[in-house]
Amino acid sequence: MKFLHGLLSIFSRSANLVAFVLLIISGVAGRFNPDLFWPLGLFGLAYPLFALINIFFIISWIMRKRFFFIFSLIGIIFTYPQLKAQIAIPYFQEKPSDKQATLRVLNYNIRNFDLYNWSKNLTSRQSMIDTIKMYQPDILFLQEYYSDKDKYQNKELLNSLGYKHNAFALELTKKKTRVWGVAIFSKYPILESGEIIRQGTPSPYGNFHNRGVYADILINNQRIRFISVHLQSIYLGIDDYGVIKELKEEPSYQIKKYMPILKKLGKAFKQRGLQTAELRTFIESSPYPVILGGDFNDTPGSFAYQQMGEIMDDTFLKRGEWLGSTYNGIIPLLRIDYIFIDKNFECLQYIRNKNPNSDHFPIVADIFIPQK
């Protein structure tokens, strides 16, 4: 029995040390550009898992009255900034001021307004429009936007709802009447706009499109730069989703099965690293305060999130609740859509709507902008 007890103790301590090392790596992974070494992106993605394992070890060692818990505790403390970015605890947030919101923004990856009926719901497009109408935002950040001049005149429809001013970064055009891209719709006139973050490699359609758009708008007597971005997608196919589904149901250790997915992940991590560096430079060089919305395709453990979090405030952390997942796909609990604001602005309210008709949930932020 003593031998078995000693063997179990050695195994537990060894497993704890491995978990500790993985936690540290995943905690610092977001500080480094995955363009240099893309597996860092995987470590950043896995941070919540490693944090949970180490919290389990802390509780386990304390219950057994062993001081070995100190390793995992040090790991949690060292990576606390990462942990803090993962979850919004309402009880620890500062109370919002009694100021009235200056404007409301809504960010939404609308998946082409369900053009191809992925949701198997014939009313999905109208449901997404109804969600926009319900919140009545002043500014719309839209990713995977689609409109045409025949059946789905989404641009004209949004114009009729009061969003008469818009800016686009076109990703794809067909027959000069059908357009896909990233968009900003505004109830206020746009003073200047432009496309940003030109893709360095061709998309599956073979074109080198832009991943973002900006629009300068006068709000409360000051010029604000609004930016909508859609950072690099992984472009998983039907076969890839089938492998992920199999993995969830019955884990397999045949690495060969996952290689196509890993290659796509690596390519996406590297591209997002380059795009993030360009985006940060663009924001820091802006002569005006910035409000940024987008589908980052990356979690709070990522380089993309960490870079934006250093220079702007994440509205979810200010007024959100708990995990706040925004992805409505095969991998649950992922927060990959964000609204960031200038540090001199204040977020008074954050809302996540669970409209099921896209693979992303819309998010809303009410923002106070001090008058100059």
PyMOL commands that set and color helices and strands:
alter all, ss='L'
color gray80, all
select helices_A, chain A and resi 2-29+39-45+47-63+69-78+80-86+90-92+111-114+124-135+154-160+238-249+255-284+303-311+315-319
alter helices_A, ss='H'
color red, helices_A
select strands_A, chain A and resi 103-109+139-148+165-174+178-186+190-198+210-219+222-230+290-295+313-314+337-341+346-352+363-368
alter strands_A, ss='S'
color yellow, strands_A
deselect
rebuild
show_as cartoon
